[in-house]
Amino acid sequence: MRYLPKSDAERVDMLREIGASSIDELFAVIPEEYRFTRDLSIPRQFGESEIIDHFKAASAKSANGYTSFLGAGAYRHYRPVVIDSLVQRGEFLTSYTPYQAEITQGTLQAIFEFQTMICELTGMDIANASMYDGSTGAAEAVMMAVRITGRDGVLVAKTVHPEYREVMHTYAQHQGHDASEVTYYPEGHAKAGRVDLEALEQAVTDQTACVLVQSPNFFGIAEDIPAIADIAHKKGALLIVSIAEAVSLGIMRPPVEADIVSIEAQSFGVALSYGGPYCGVLAAKEKYLRQMPGRLVGETKDTEGRRGFVLTLSTREQHIRREKATSNICTNQALVALMATIFLTVYGKQGMRDLALQNLAKGSFAAETIGKQGKLLFANTPRFHEFVLQTDETAEALNARLLDKKIIGGLSLKKWYPELGNATLWCATELTTREQIEAAAEAIQG
């Protein structure tokens, strides 16, 4: 690593000021094998036409023309073209945090409408619009429950998205939380793939702040939310329900027994975009309002009786003293939330139900068709549009074969669930065609 000052004299002056005799002495703390001692290999500058050609060539290497059966928290759904037409308007695209209500009524109204629709979908009283994604939303919900109850124990279902659990443990490592995991019913059990209720009941104590579950869970299976809520509430613990596939709310019963609901709203019109930005949101019972991080926008009237919108509550470190903040979440997610708002408005209540039914049907057909090429795990437990396939062939070998046929197969589960052997997680949405599903089954068969 080298710094090239304007002159040798300037370099000497700078080194003298910090008490170093040479550049090498400045970086002596870095082991020699890790020091970069040659010039960077940077290509010459490109002209505009050359840049366009470069990116065209790069895009040709992407997965265009491939069929994808990946899900696991990031889902391919159709995005109505009106979404990009509206979010790219300057008043939305370049808008900053709505500190001044009098000049940000459009942004505030969009957030208010988003919160309202989230409450209607989840059955909760309040919702915010300022989490980074579903994983940070789940972690923030856990910290919220710890503040509310004054307890340290956290129980997390092993069927919660593994990466959500990793983020939660990262949040918790310096918070003093005692986080532990609860297993699921094994293959062959009548409730296979769901949270083990007996194990959960034994694990919940009077020191448990909350129970965190996901439904549909990481295996795509619907959890028994009323039963889980009953176990948690008996010991005074809160129930947090994480929802990674928001489209499921179009047909599944909302988790009204929950105290806090954390949602990844990416499925509501947000592009996959190689992993983000996505749209996290928290919804909760009104009595927990003061402990909710992020922003809450409210409706009011001005001095002339006209309808208006304001930041009713914003317990972020940007707005109040740092030690009083519920979270350091400080990014304006309003543009991504606006995508979801437009999506929900376009589809409406009946459209959301129809969309969810399509996904349910596609997932069921895919499980039936592709499942014949191996063993369909947790086959008798209610699920949405994802399923687990176990094969004799390793996931790596299977997916390598499928890639040769321009098919991106299921996600290998060995890293997180080694007990399932050669298992892969598959997903089919409304964009997955019957022909693609049958082609994948044929390709697996070889």
C-alpha positions in Angstrom: 0.0 0.0 0.0 1.5 3.4 -1.0 0.6 7.0 -0.7 2.0 9.4 -3.3 2.2 12.9 -1.9 2.6 16.0 -4.1 6.3 16.3 -3.2 9.0 14.6 -1.3 9.1 17.5 1.1 5.4 17.1 1.8 5.9 13.4 2.5 8.8 14.1 5.0 6.6 16.7 6.8 3.7 14.3 7.1 5.9 11.5 8.4 7.6 13.8 10.9 4.2 15.0 12.2 3.1 11.5 13.1 6.5 10.4 14.4 7.5 8.0 11.6 10.8 8.0 9.7 9.5 6.2 6.6 6.5 4.9 4.9 7.6 1.3 5.6 7.8 2.1 9.4 4.2 3.5 9.1 2.9 0.1 8.1 5.3 -2.0 10.1 2.3 -3.3 12.2 1.0 -5.2 9.2 2.7 -8.6 8.7 5.0 -8.5 5.7 3.1 -11.3 3.9 0.0 -9.2 3.8 1.5 -6.0 2.5 0.8 -5.0 -1.1 4.1 -3.9 -2.6 3.3 -3.5 -6.3 1.1 -1.1 -8.3 -2.5 -2.0 -8.7 -3.4 -3.7 -11.9 -6.0 -1.2 -13.1 -7.1 -1.3 -16.8 -7.0 1.9 -18.9 -10.0 4.1 -18.9 -12.9 3.2 -21.2 -14.8 5.3 -23.6 -18.6 5.4 -23.2 -19.2 3.0 -26.1 -16.6 0.6 -24.7 -18.3 0.7 -21.2 -21.6 -0.2 -22.8 -20.0 -3.1 -24.7 -18.3 -4.2 -21.5 -21.5 -4.5 -19.5 -23.4 -6.1 -22.3 -20.7 -8.8 -22.3 -21.0 -9.1 -18.5 -24.8 -9.4 -18.6 -24.5 -12.2 -21.2 -22.8 -14.3 -18.5 -25.8 -14.0 -16.1 -28.6 -16.5 -15.6 -30.9 -15.1 -18.3 -32.8 -17.9 -19.9 -32.3 -20.2 -16.9 -35.2 -21.6 -14.8 -34.8 -21.0 -11.1 -36.3 -23.0 -8.3 -34.6 -21.0 -5.5 -36.5 -19.4 -2.7 -35.4 -19.5 0.9 -36.2 -16.0 1.8 -35.8 -14.2 -1.6 -38.6 -14.9 -4.1 -39.3 -14.3 -7.8 -42.7 -12.7 -8.3 -44.0 -10.6 -11.1 -43.4 -6.8 -10.6 -46.1 -4.7 -12.2 -44.4 -2.1 -14.5 -46.2 0.7 -12.8 -43.9 0.2 -9.7 -40.7 1.5 -11.4 -42.6 4.2 -13.3 -43.7 5.7 -10.0 -40.8 5.1 -7.7 -38.4 6.7 -10.2 -40.3 10.0 -10.1 -37.9 12.6 -8.7 -40.1 13.5 -5.7 -39.8 9.9 -4.4 -36.4 8.8 -5.9 -34.4 11.7 -4.5 -36.4 12.2 -1.3 -34.5 12.1 2.0 -35.8 11.3 5.5 -39.1 13.2 6.1 -38.0 15.4 8.9 -40.2 18.3 7.9 -43.8 17.2 7.5 -44.9 20.3 5.7 -42.7 19.5 2.7 -42.8 15.7 2.7 -46.5 15.0 2.7 -46.2 12.6 -0.3 -43.6 10.4 1.4 -45.4 10.5 4.7 -48.7 9.5 3.1 -47.0 6.6 1.3 -45.5 5.3 4.5 -48.9 5.7 6.3 -50.7 3.7 3.6 -47.9 1.0 3.8 -48.3 0.7 7.5 -52.1 0.5 7.2 -52.0 -2.3 4.7 -49.4 -4.2 6.7 -51.7 -4.0 9.8 -54.6 -5.3 7.6 -52.5 -8.2 6.4 -51.1 -9.2 9.8 -54.0 -8.4 12.1 -51.7 -6.2 14.2 -52.6 -2.7 15.6 -49.5 -0.8 14.5 -46.7 -1.2 12.0 -43.5 0.7 11.1 -41.6 1.2 7.9 -37.9 1.3 8.7 -36.2 -2.1 9.0 -33.5 -3.1 6.6 -34.9 -6.5 5.8 -36.5 -9.6 7.4 -33.4 -10.7 9.2 -32.8 -7.4 11.0 -36.5 -7.1 11.6 -36.5 -10.4 13.5 -33.5 -9.4 15.5 -35.0 -6.0 16.4 -38.2 -7.7 17.4 -36.3 -9.9 19.9 -34.6 -6.9 21.4 -38.0 -5.2 21.6 -39.4 -8.2 23.5 -36.4 -8.2 25.9 -37.1 -4.5 26.7 -40.8 -5.1 27.2 -40.5 -8.1 29.5 -37.3 -7.2 31.3 -36.2 -10.9 30.8 -33.1 -12.2 29.1 -34.1 -15.6 27.7 -34.8 -16.0 24.0 -36.1 -19.2 22.4 -35.7 -19.5 18.6 -37.2 -22.3 16.5 -34.6 -24.2 14.4 -37.1 -23.8 11.6 -36.5 -20.0 11.4 -34.4 -19.0 8.4 -30.7 -19.9 9.4 -29.4 -16.6 8.3 -32.1 -14.8 10.3 -30.8 -16.7 13.3 -27.2 -15.8 12.5 -28.2 -12.1 12.4 -30.1 -12.4 15.6 -27.1 -14.0 17.4 -24.8 -11.2 16.0 -27.2 -8.6 17.5 -27.4 -10.5 20.8 -23.8 -11.4 21.4 -23.2 -8.1 23.4 -26.7 -7.7 24.7 -26.5 -10.3 27.4 -29.4 -12.4 25.9 -29.5 -16.1 26.6 -30.5 -17.4 23.2 -31.2 -21.1 22.6 -32.9 -23.1 19.8 -35.8 -25.4 19.8 -35.9 -28.4 17.4 -38.6 -29.6 15.0 -40.5 -32.8 14.7 -38.5 -35.3 12.6 -39.5 -37.0 9.4 -42.1 -39.7 10.0 -43.9 -37.7 12.7 -47.5 -36.5 12.1 -46.3 -32.9 12.4 -42.9 -33.4 10.7 -41.1 -30.2 9.9 -43.0 -28.1 12.5 -41.7 -26.8 15.8 -41.6 -29.5 18.5 -44.3 -28.3 20.8 -43.3 -30.6 23.7 -39.6 -29.5 23.5 -40.8 -25.9 23.4 -43.0 -26.3 26.4 -40.1 -27.7 28.4 -37.8 -24.9 27.3 -40.0 -21.9 28.1 -39.4 -20.6 31.6 -40.3 -17.5 33.7 -37.1 -16.0 32.4 -38.0 -16.4 28.7 -38.6 -13.0 27.1 -39.9 -14.3 23.8 -40.3 -17.2 21.4 -39.4 -16.6 17.8 -40.9 -18.7 15.1 -41.3 -18.4 11.3 -44.4 -19.3 9.3 -44.2 -20.5 6.6 -41.0 -21.7 8.1 -37.7 -22.3 6.3 -39.0 -25.6 5.0 -42.0 -23.9 3.6 -44.3 -25.4 6.3 -47.1 -23.5 8.1 -46.5 -23.5 11.9 -49.3 -24.0 14.5 -49.2 -20.4 15.7 -52.2 -20.6 18.2 -50.6 -23.6 19.9 -47.2 -21.9 20.1 -48.7 -18.7 21.4 -50.5 -20.6 24.1 -47.3 -22.2 25.3 -45.4 -18.8 25.3 -48.1 -16.8 26.9 -48.6 -19.3 29.8 -45.2 -18.3 31.1 -45.5 -14.6 30.3 -43.3 -14.7 27.2 -44.1 -12.8 24.0 -44.5 -14.5 20.7 -42.7 -13.2 17.6 -43.7 -14.5 14.2 -41.3 -13.9 11.4 -42.7 -14.0 7.8 -40.1 -14.4 5.0 -42.6 -15.0 2.2 -45.1 -12.1 2.5 -47.3 -13.4 -0.4 -48.4 -16.2 1.9 -50.5 -13.6 3.8 -52.9 -13.5 0.8 -54.2 -16.9 1.8 -52.8 -18.0 5.2 -54.6 -17.0 8.4 -52.8 -13.9 9.9 -50.8 -14.6 13.1 -53.2 -12.6 15.3 -52.0 -14.5 18.4 -48.5 -13.0 18.0 -47.4 -10.0 20.0 -44.9 -8.9 17.3 -44.8 -9.8 13.6 -41.6 -9.3 11.6 -42.0 -9.3 7.8 -39.7 -9.4 4.8 -41.8 -7.6 2.2 -39.5 -8.3 -0.7 -42.2 -10.3 -2.4 -44.4 -7.2 -2.6 -42.9 -5.8 -5.8 -39.2 -5.5 -4.7 -36.7 -6.9 -7.2 -34.4 -9.7 -6.1 -31.4 -7.4 -6.9 -28.7 -9.9 -5.9 -29.8 -9.7 -2.3 -31.1 -6.2 -1.6 -32.1 -3.6 -0.7 -35.2 -5.3 0.7 -38.0 -4.2 2.9 -38.2 -5.1 6.5 -41.2 -4.2 8.7 -42.4 -4.7 12.2 -46.0 -4.9 13.3 -47.2 -5.3 16.9 -50.0 -4.8 19.4 -50.6 -1.2 20.2 -49.6 -1.5 23.9 -46.0 -2.1 22.7 -45.9 1.1 20.6 -43.2 2.9 22.7 -40.7 0.0 22.3 -41.0 -0.3 18.5 -37.9 0.9 16.6 -38.0 2.9 13.4 -40.7 5.3 12.3 -44.5 5.4 12.7 -46.4 7.8 10.6 -49.8 9.1 11.8 -52.7 11.0 10.2 -53.8 14.3 11.6 -55.5 17.6 10.7 -53.8 21.0 10.3 -55.2 24.3 11.8 -57.5 24.6 8.9 -59.0 21.1 9.2 -57.1 19.7 6.3 -55.9 16.0 6.3 -52.2 15.7 6.9 -49.5 13.2 7.9 -46.7 13.5 10.5 -44.0 11.4 12.1 -46.0 10.3 15.2 -43.2 8.4 16.8 -39.6 8.0 15.8 -37.5 6.4 18.6 -34.3 6.3 16.5 -30.9 7.6 17.6 -31.1 10.3 14.9 -34.1 11.9 16.7 -33.5 11.5 20.4 -30.6 11.0 22.8 -28.6 7.9 21.8 -29.1 6.2 25.1 -32.8 6.6 24.9 -33.2 5.2 21.4 -34.7 1.8 20.8 -32.5 1.1 17.8 -29.8 2.6 15.7 -31.8 1.8 12.5 -31.3 5.0 10.6 -31.8 4.3 6.8 -34.8 5.8 5.0 -36.5 2.7 3.6 -39.5 4.7 2.3 -38.6 4.2 -1.3 -38.6 0.4 -1.0 -41.7 0.5 1.1 -43.3 2.5 -1.6 -42.7 -0.3 -4.0 -44.6 -2.6 -1.7 -47.4 -0.1 -1.3 -47.9 0.2 -5.0 -47.8 -3.6 -5.4 -50.5 -4.1 -2.7 -52.6 -1.3 -4.2 -52.4 -2.8 -7.7 -53.4 -6.3 -6.5 -55.9 -5.4 -3.9 -57.5 -7.9 -1.4 -58.9 -10.3 -4.0 -55.8 -10.0 -6.2 -53.5 -10.9 -3.2 -55.7 -14.0 -2.5 -55.6 -15.0 -6.2 -51.8 -14.6 -6.3 -51.3 -16.6 -3.1 -53.6 -19.4 -4.5 -51.5 -19.5 -7.7 -48.3 -19.9 -5.7 -49.9 -22.6 -3.5 -51.0 -24.5 -6.7 -47.6 -24.1 -8.4 -45.8 -25.3 -5.2 -48.1 -28.2 -4.8 -47.7 -29.3 -8.4 -43.9 -28.9 -8.2 -43.7 -30.9 -5.0 -45.8 -33.7 -6.5 -43.9 -33.8 -9.8 -40.3 -33.2 -8.7 -40.9 -35.2 -5.5 -41.2 -38.4 -7.5 -37.5 -38.1 -8.3 -36.5 -38.5 -4.7 -38.1 -38.5 -1.3 -40.3 -35.6 -0.4 -39.7 -34.7 3.2 -42.4 -33.5 5.6 -44.9 -34.5 2.8 -48.0 -34.5 5.0 -47.5 -31.2 6.8 -49.3 -28.1 5.4 -47.0 -25.9 3.3 -47.1 -22.9 1.0 -44.9 -23.0 -2.1 -41.6 -24.5 -0.9 -40.7 -28.1 -0.3 -37.7 -30.3 0.8 -36.4 -33.0 -1.6 -34.0 -35.7 -0.4 -32.0 -37.6 -3.0 -29.3 -40.3 -3.2 -27.2 -37.8 -5.2 -25.5 -35.0 -3.3 -27.0 -31.5 -3.8 -23.8 -30.3 -5.4 -23.7 -33.1 -8.0 -27.4 -32.8 -8.7 -27.3 -29.0 -9.1 -24.2 -29.3 -11.4 -26.2 -31.6 -13.7 -29.2 -29.3 -13.7 -27.1 -26.2 -14.5 -26.0 -28.0 -17.7 -29.7 -27.9 -18.7 -30.1 -24.2 -17.7 -32.0 -25.2 -14.5 -31.0 -23.7 -11.1 -32.1 -26.4 -8.6 -32.9 -26.3 -4.9 -30.8 -24.9 -2.2 -28.6 -27.4 -0.4 -29.6 -27.7 3.3 -26.5 -29.7 4.5 -24.8 -26.6 5.9 -27.6 -25.9 8.4 -29.5 -29.3 8.6 -26.9 -32.1 8.2 -29.4 -34.5 9.7 -31.5 -34.3 6.5 -28.7 -35.8 4.4 -28.8 -34.9 0.7 -31.7 -32.5 1.0 -32.5 -29.4 -1.1 -35.1 -26.7 -0.6 -37.2 -26.0 -3.8 -39.6 -23.2 -4.6 -42.2 -22.5 -7.3 -44.0 -19.2 -7.7 -46.6 -17.9 -10.1 -43.7 -17.3 -12.6 -42.8 -21.0 -12.7 -44.5 -22.7 -15.5 -45.8 -26.3 -15.8 -43.3 -27.0 -18.6 -40.4 -25.8 -16.4 -41.5 -28.0 -13.5 -41.8 -31.0 -15.7 -38.5 -30.3 -17.4 -36.8 -30.1 -14.0 -38.3 -33.5 -13.0 -37.0 -35.0 -16.2 -33.6 -33.5 -15.8 -33.3 -34.9 -12.2 -34.3 -38.3 -13.5 -31.5 -38.1 -16.0 
